[in-house]
Amino acid sequence: MSLQAGQRGGSTRSRACAPTRLTRLATSCAFILACAPFPDPFDPYIAAVASDTDAFEPFDRSMRRRVRARAAFGYGDFAFLKDAVSEDLAARAQSFDRKWSRLLDLGAHDGRLGKAIAADEHVFADPAPEFARATAGVVCDEDRLPFRDASFDLVVSSLSLHGVNDLPGALVQVRRALQPGGVFLASFVGGMTATNVRRALLDVDMAGEGAAPRLLPMVDPAEAPGLLQRAGFDQPVVDIASFDISYGAVEGLRRDVRGMGEGNYLAARASAPLTRSHAAQMIAALEELRGPAGKIPVKLEVLTLTGICPG
């Protein structure tokens, strides 16, 4: 895996990341994309707002919880990207050279990001009860926070916010949960992720019965600074990093997607499973992506947002 960073947003600071390399190999080919108590402070009424059947939501909240729950047991075996991103976020938190009193790790998975940052108190929150139990944390969606205003001086999130139905609303809630002068640091997958894979699968669908709701929509990097500004954050900065991963077989990609707690949790996903012939066509299309070294390249774009709560 190679990591390169750039930035867009309200700041022009530069940041260099040391390059590393990670190659993931697999052996077979098959492709399918597929409650803990609330700690104080807690506003009970928030837990009751909005059901899992809200209209016009792109993601199925219940399916997303199941997808994450499926990954909870063996998550550590697939956390290579989470580790790389979390290491960067932890370094950013430490660069503020201040003592954190109360930290929220939002969309925490197994809590490895929050645990890497020194704070007097850590609170973990995840949509999946299986992950929340592992950290004695809070079960909640990232856009339905059950915390009172000004509860934390640091909120961090690693590889979770790309699956949120209401990202602008989630950012507003995070800003409200921060104390004046509090810091928000979050990384999530951006819109230029796996473009070769997405195009290959779309071409297969279009050659058949038309485009299917199979791939998750993602945030355009150009839109990210505006999201922070509209949410009311000061000094918004958006950094862009790319991760290059090489796969020896399609099964490796499928396995990593599942192991990371991702998959097709679109609300409009097809209810019928893929036919054998359609799945074979998708595998063949991905096999055609192999480069000169015989590996399937996948480039992941990760957006890192930094914002300060006014006050």
N, C-alpha and C positions, 0 to 999 in steps of 0.2 A: 504494500500500500504506500503510495506516495502522497504526501500532504503538502499542499501549496495554499497560501492564504493571500487574499486581497481584501479590499473593503469598499463599501459604498455607504453613504449615509451622511449624518450631520457632522461627522468628524473626519479629518484627513490623517489621523495618526496611522503609522505603518506598523506592521507586525510580521515578523518572519517566523516560520515554523520549520524545524529541522526535518528533512525528508526521511521517511522510513519506508519499508517495503513489507508487504504482507501478501502472500499468495495462498489461496484456499483451493484445495484439490478435492475432487469427488470421483467416484468410480462408476456409478450407474446413471442412466438417463430416464427421468420421468418428471413431468412438469405439471404442477398445479399451483396457480396463483391463488391460486386460490378461490360478615362485615365487622371491620375493626371499629372500636369506639372512637368518636370524635374527641380530640383533646381540647381543653380550653385554650384560647377563647373560641367559642362556637356559637353561631347564630342558628338556632333550630329551624327557623322558618325557611332558610335557604335550601335545606335538604329536601323540602317538599315541592319546590318549584320545578315545573317542566317535567313531563314524562318522557319515556323512551320512544314515544310515538309522535313527537313534535313534527309538524309539517315542514317541508322544505329543508330538511337537514340532509346534507350529502352523505353522511356516514351513519351507519346503523350502530348506535351506542351499545346495544346488547351484544351484537356480533363482535364488536371491537373488544369488549371485555372478555369474551370467550377466546378470541384469538390471543390476547395477552395471557390469559389464564393457561392456555395450552403451552405457552413458552416458559411459564414460571419455574417449573421443576428443574429444567436443565439450562436455564438462561446463561449461566456462567460460561458454558461451552460456546456460546455464540455472541459474546459481549465484546468482541474485538473492536468493533466500531464504537460502541458505547464507551469502552475504556479510552480510546484515543480522543474522543470528543470530551469526555469528562475530565481527562488530564488537562486539556486546554482550558476548560471552564474553571477548574480548580486553580490553575495558575493565574487566570484573570482575577478571580476573587482575592487571591493573595496579593495581587499587584496593587490593590487599593490601600494596603498598609494600614488596616484598621481592624479592630477586634469585633467580630460578629457576635451579637448576643442571641438572636433567634433566627434560625435559617429554615426556609421551606424548600424542600426538594420536590418539585411538582412533576407528576408523571414519572415517579422515581424508579420504576421497575424494582430491582432489589436494593436500591438505596446506595449504590456504590459511589455516585457523584457526591451526594450530601455527606457521606461518611469521610470523603477525602478532604473536606473543608472544615477547618477548626471553627467551632462555634460553641457558645455556652449551652444552647439547646437546639436540637434537630427535630424537625417535623417532616414526615414523609407522607406523600399522598399519591395514590395511583387509582385508576379506574377499576383495576382487577383486584378483587378481595384476596386472591392468592398472593399477589405481590405485596399488598398492604399488610397482610398478616406477617410476612417475612420481616417487615421493618417495624411492627407494632404501629402501623401508620393509619392514615385516614383513607377511606374509600370514597372517591369523588372524581367526577370528570373535571378536566382542566378548565372548562368554561362554566363550571357550577361550584365555585369555591365556597365552603362553609365557614370562612374565617371572618372575624370582625375587621373593620378598618384598622390600619396601622398596627398590625399584629407582628410584622417581621421587619428586620432591617436588611435581609438578603433573601431573594427568591431566585432559585436556579432551576433549570430544566434541561434535560439532555435527551434528544431524539424521541420526543413525544408529541410536541405541539402540532406537527404536520397532520395528525389524525384528529384534530379538534374541529367540531362542527362550526363553532363561532369563535374564530381566532381573534377578531377585533374585540369581541366581548370579553374573551379570556384575558387579553392584555389589559383592558380596563379594570377587571377584577383584581389582577395582579398588582396594578398600580395602587388601587385602593387598599389592598392588603399590606402594602409597604408603609413603613414609617416615613415621614418627611426626610429626605436625604438618603433613603434606602436604595438599594441597588438590585436591578433585575438583569440576570445573565441567562440566556437560553440559546440552545442550538437545536435545529431541526432540519430535516431534509428539504432541499430546495427544488425548484422547478426544472433544473437542468440535470436531474438525476436519471441515470439509465436511459438516456434518450434513444440509444441504439436498440435496447430491448423493447422499449415502448413502441417504437416505430415498427419493429419486426412483428410484434404481436398484433398491432393495428392493421398492418398489411395483410396478415393472414385472415383476420376477421373481415376486412373489406372485400377480400377475394371470395368470401363465402356469403354469409347472410347479412353482412354489414357490421359496423362497429358495435362491440359489446361493452357494457360498463364493467371493465375488468381492472383498470389501472387507476390508482388514486390521484385526484387532482392535487397539485402542489403549488406553493407560493412562488411567484415570480420574484427573483432577487430585487428587481427594480421597484417593487411594491413594498418591500419590507421596511424601509425607513419611514414611509408614510404611515404604516401601521403603528409604529411606536409613537410617532408624533400625534396621530389622532387619538391614541390612548392616553395622551397627556404626559408622556415622559419627557424629561429634559435630557439634553446631550445625547440624542439617539445616535448609535453607531451600528452598522451592519457589516460584518466581515463575511467573506466568502472563502470557503476552503473546498478543495477537491480531493477525493480519495479514489485511487485506481485499484480495483480488485480484479484478479485474474482467476477464472474458473476452468478446471480441467474437464468438467462435465456439467450438463444442465442441472443434474440432481444437486450439485453443490449450491447452485443459486437458489433452487427451491428450498433446500434444507436451511440455508441461512435466513431466507425471508421468514420462514416459519419459526425458526429458533430465536430470532430477534423480536418475536411478538408482533409480526406484521402479516398482512395477507389481504384478501379482498373483503373488506367490511363496508363496501359501498351500499348505501340503502337501496340503490337501483340495480344491484347485481342480479344476474340471471339465477333463477331458482333451480333450473335443471343443470345437472352436471355436464361437463364437456363430453362430447362423443369421443370414442377412441380415435377416429380418423382426424378429428379436429385437433385433439391433443398431439397426435403424431405430426401434424402439419406445424404446430407451434414449436415443437421440439426441433423439427428440421430447420425452421426459420432461425432459431437461436443457434443451432450448430453452424449455420452459414456465417455467423458473426466472428468465427475464430480468426485470430490474427496470424501473423507469420510464425509466432512461437507455438501455434496450435492451441492457444487458450482463448476463452471467451472473455473479452474485456468489458468491465462494467465500471463506469465512472459515477461516483456519488457526489452530489453537491450538498454541502452543509452550510446553512446560514447561521451565523452567530449574532444574536441581538444583545445590545447593551443599552440600558436606559436607567436614568436616575429619577426617583420620585421627587417632584418639586417640594420645596419647603425650606 
